[in-house]
Amino acid sequence: METKLKLEKEIHVLDILWFLLLVEANGIFAA
């Protein structure tokens, strides 16, 4: 149970990093 929660937390962090990467890429292409 604890490992499942840890895994979900890591996936959530990856989602945030991926989102920031997309935003930064969009900013570069828009410039």
C-alpha positions in Angstrom: 0.0 0.0 0.0 2.8 2.4 0.9 4.8 1.6 -2.2 1.7 2.2 -4.4 1.3 5.7 -2.8 5.0 6.4 -3.4 4.6 5.3 -7.0 1.6 7.5 -7.6 3.5 10.5 -6.1 6.5 9.9 -8.4 4.1 9.7 -11.4 2.5 13.0 -10.3 5.9 14.6 -10.2 6.7 13.3 -13.7 3.4 14.8 -15.0 4.4 18.2 -13.6 7.9 18.0 -15.2 6.4 16.9 -18.5 3.9 19.8 -18.3 6.6 22.3 -17.6 8.7 20.9 -20.5 5.8 21.4 -22.9 5.2 24.9 -21.7 8.8 25.8 -22.2 8.9 24.2 -25.6 5.8 26.2 -26.6 7.5 29.4 -25.4 10.6 28.7 -27.5 8.5 28.0 -30.6 6.4 31.1 -30.0 9.4 33.4 -29.6 
